[in-house]
Amino acid sequence: MHLLPLLALTPAYAQSAPAFDAEALTQALVALEDHNVRKARLTAELGAQPQVADRLGAALSVVDSLQKSDRNDPFVVRLFLQAALSEDPATRQAAVTSASQGGDPPTGVVAQVPALPAAELQPMVLSAPDPALLRKYKQRRLQREVFAATFVSVTPTLTNVQTVNTWVIRRGGTTEVPPMDFAKLVHDRRATEHLERVQRNGRIWTGVTLGGLGAMAAGLVIMAVPPPACSGSNCPDFHPATFPLLIGGGVLAIVGAGPMVMTTFPLAYPSKTWTPDRADALIDGYNDKLRTELGLTPEDTQKIDGL
């Protein structure tokens, strides 16, 4: 009758208290994304088991340190919790110290990875990309081609030959892409708006130049027309409108020709709108998007020149 209370104080009875599965608890804690929720779960699971108070204290300390240092990587959390819930006091202390100092989990702790089913362990067989898709990518990809251009200027006393490096953009390796088309292909809105303004200005100055040339042509035509009949020594040799048309038309043609020519450069040479680095970045973005649309990877398109 009086032996039952004494049994509660014996070590054998204390050891019969419900044990916990450290690995199962660790997996459950890692699955939780919030450190406060982890601490609450630890307290709920182990708070009523005084025989694991040291392991509970170590685990709570580790989680608190990880929370303060904003470390929530699942793999790191798993290793620290495995060490903190270890039966070895030295391992627990190492986990507490390392976590508080922002260090790595204690060495020697191996994360338990659930075994995969046999079907998932079969070797992966990589399929070769469809040659038709590779050819389509090759035909549509963009590239920047650098080449040397030679310019010759001749004066009465000197002939100057200058060679400079310039570049163009090609599609499919052969077709040259004009700057306006390139801007629209890569969705460069700012460049598109700039080139559209250049086009509008070019049309205006072209009209001015053509108007001047037309006035000069009219002056030449009128020059052939006999002047109005007159008498005396002051009769003009040409129609009075001849020289105003020639001079006015010539001024207009000269004024409009310079800007008209200048507006052709940005529309013909991409280097007038983009730096090489900027063009390369836009080309890479376009090609990456094209690969994704075709379901290809960068590795698939590394060697396509022979297709």
FIGULUM-652125 format. One record per residue (C-alpha): x, y, z; residue in three letters. Coordinates in pm, whole numbers, plus 32768, in hexadecimal, padded with zeros to 4 digits. Example, Ala and Ser with C-alpha at 12.3 -4.5 7.8 and 13.67 -1.06 7.14 Angstrom:
84CE7E3E830CALA/85577F9682CASER/
END
This chain:
800080008000MET/811E80F08053HIS/820D80807F41LEU/815C81327E1FLEU/81C282977E80PRO/832B82227EA5LEU/832D819C7D43LEU/82FB82F87CB8ALA/844E835B7D46LEU/851482397CBETHR/85E982667B83PRO/854081407ADBALA/83EE81E87AEETYR/847A83357A76ALA/850A828E7944GLN/83B1820878EFSER/83378368789EALA/82DC83927731PRO/841483C0765CALA/8417849D7523PHE/8493845F73C3ASP/859F856A7394ALA/85B2853E7219GLU/8439854A71E9ALA/8425868172C1LEU/8544872071FFTHR/849486E270B3GLN/83528777713BALA/840C88AC71B7LEU/84C288E1706EVAL/837488D66FB7ALA/83038A027084LEU/83718B4D6FEBGLU/83628C2B711FASP/845B8C16723FHIS/83558C7D7340ASN/82778B5F72D0VAL/83A28A7372F0ARG/83E08AE17456LYS/82718AB174ABALA/827789547414ARG/83B288F774D6LEU/8318896A761DTHR/81D588AF75D6ALA/828B876D757DGLU/839C87677688LEU/833088577798GLY/828587467862ALA/83B2865C7856GLN/84B286C9795CPRO/85A385B578F3GLN/85E2867077AAVAL/85EC87CE783EALA/875887FB77D4ASP/870787A1766CARG/85D68886766DLEU/86A689A476F6GLY/87B3897275EFALA/86B4896374D5ALA/86008A9F754DLEU/874C8B55756ASER/87B48AED7409VAL/86678B56736FVAL/86768CA47426ASP/87D78CE673A2SER/87718C8A723FLEU/864A8D76725CGLN/87248E9872D2LYS/881A8E6571B2SER/86FB8E4070B7ASP/876C8CE67049ARG/86548C076FD0ASN/86F08B236ECDASP/864789CF6EFBPRO/878C890B6EDBPHE/883E89E46FDDVAL/871489D670CAVAL/870B885A70ADARG/887C882F7101LEU/886D8919722CPHE/8733887172B7LEU/87C68716728DGLN/88F587847354ALA/88278839745DALA/8744870A7492LEU/88698618749DSER/889D853C75CAGLU/8A0B85A975D5ASP/8A3686DB76BBPRO/8B6E874D7601ALA/8AB5874F74B5THR/89978814754EARG/8A84891675E0GLN/8B3D89377495ALA/89F3897C73E3ALA/898E8A8674E1VAL/8AE18B3574CFTHR/8AFB8B2C7355SER/89988BAA7320ALA/89CA8CCC7412SER/8B098D32735CGLN/8A728D1A7200GLY/8B488BED71AAGLY/8B058AAC70EEASP/8A5B8979717FPRO/8B4388947247PRO/8C1387AA7172THR/8BBD863C7178GLY/8A4686767167VAL/89B385CE7036VAL/885B86316FC1ALA/8771850C6FA1GLN/86E1850C6E43VAL/85B084326E0DPRO/85F583126D21ALA/856483406BC8LEU/849182326B27PRO/854F81506A3DALA/849881E26911ALA/851C833D6963GLU/868282BF696ELEU/868282546803GLN/8786830C672FPRO/86FE84346670MET/870D841364F9VAL/874385636450LEU/869785826301SER/8740863A61E4ALA/869C8781617APRO/85C587806041ASP/86A187E15F16PRO/857E88A15E7EALA/856A897F5FB4LEU/86E189B65FACLEU/86D08A225E41ARG/85B28B0D5E90LYS/867D8BA55FABTYR/87AB8BCD5EC6LYS/86D98C7D5DBEGLN/86408D735EB6ARG/87588DBA5FADARG/88058F0C5FB1LEU/897D8F485FA5GLN/8A5C907A5FA3ARG/8B61906F5E90GLU/8C96914D5EA3VAL/8D4F91AC5D65PHE/8E4592B05CE4ALA/8DC293CC5C0CALA/8EA194A45B30THR/8E5396115AE7PHE/8F0896DB59DBVAL/8F04985759CESER/8FA7990F58ACVAL/90119A7D58A6THR/90D79B39579APRO/92149B065864THR/91D699CC5936LEU/913298775927THR/90D897F45A81ASN/908896825AB8VAL/8FFB96245C0BGLN/8F9D94C95C89THR/8EBB94A65DB8VAL/8E1193825E65ASN/8C9793895E58THR/8B8592885E83TRP/8A32921B5E09VAL/892491365E90ILE/88C88FFF5DCDARG/87A78F0E5DEBARG/87E58DA55D99GLY/89528DF55D55GLY/890E8E915BFFTHR/87F78F955BFCTHR/885D90EF5C73GLU/875F91855D64VAL/872992FF5D44PRO/873593C25E8BPRO/85BD94065E8BMET/856992965E58ASP/866292335F67PHE/85C993276060ALA/847292916024LYS/84EF91286033LEU/858F9159618AVAL/8475923C6206HIS/855B9363624BASP/844D946C626AARG/8536959362A3ARG/860995436171ALA/84D0950D609FTHR/8447966360FDGLU/8599970560B7HIS/85B596675F5DLEU/844F96C65F09GLU/84A498325F59ARG/85D598165E7AVAL/84FB978F5D62GLN/840598AF5D83ARG/851C99B05D83ASN/85B899065C56GLY/847299235B94ARG/84589A955BEAILE/85BB9AE65B79TRP/85909A105A44THR/845F9ADF59EBGLY/85239C215A1FVAL/863D9BA45942THR/85549B29582FLEU/84969C72583DGLY/85D99D31580BGLY/863F9C5656E8LEU/84E69C7F5651GLY/85039DF9566AALA/86549DEC55BFMET/85C39D1354A9ALA/84A79E0B547CALA/85A59F245464GLY/865F9E6D5352LEU/851D9E325294VAL/84B79F9D52AEILE/8613A0055241MET/85BF9F7350ECALA/847DA03850D7VAL/84A5A1835022PRO/8480A2B25105PRO/834DA39150DFPRO/8354A4794FBAALA/83EFA5C75009CYS/849EA6E64F5BSER/85D1A7A34FB6GLY/8729A74A5036SER/86B9A6BB5189ASN/8609A5885103CYS/8672A45151CDPRO/8716A32B5125ASP/8650A23051F8PHE/84FBA2185297HIS/84F1A2E153DCPRO/8497A1A954A9ALA/85C9A0E85435THR/86CCA1585531PHE/85E7A15F5666PRO/85889FF8561DLEU/86ED9F8A55E2LEU/877BA03B5714ILE/86589FE757FCGLY/864E9E7F578AGLY/87C59E5B57B4GLY/87B79EDF5918VAL/869E9DF05972LEU/87569CC958D7ALA/88979D1B5992ILE/87E69D555AE0VAL/871D9C135AC6GLY/882C9B305A3CALA/89089B2C5B71GLY/87FC9AC55C70PRO/876599D75B72MET/88AE991D5B50VAL/88ED991E5CC7MET/879E98785D10THR/87FC97505C37THR/891A96E05D19PHE/884C966F5E4BPRO/875F95B85D61LEU/887F95015CB8ALA/898294C85DCATYR/891B942B5F19PRO/8A5794B45FBCSER/89B6960F5FABLYS/88A4959A609BTHR/893894846174TRP/8A89943E6210THR/8B1792E261CAPRO/8AD592716331ASP/896C92E96325ARG/8932924261D6ALA/89C790FB6256ASP/88E491026388ALA/87AF913962AFLEU/881C902461C1ILE/88558F2F62E1ASP/86FE8F7D6370GLY/86588F47621FTYR/870F8DFE61E4ASN/86BF8D806344ASP/854E8DC8630CLYS/855B8D1C61B9LEU/85FB8BE66255ARG/84EC8BD9635ETHR/83D78BF7625BGLU/846C8AD36198LEU/84A189FF62D1GLY/861D89FB62AFLEU/87328A2763AFTHR/887C8AE6638APRO/892B8995637AGLU/884D892B6256ASP/88B58A586186THR/8A2B8A5861CAGLN/8A85899E608BLYS/898D89F05F78ILE/8A718A7D5E6BASP/8A7889305DB5GLY/890089125D97LEU/
END
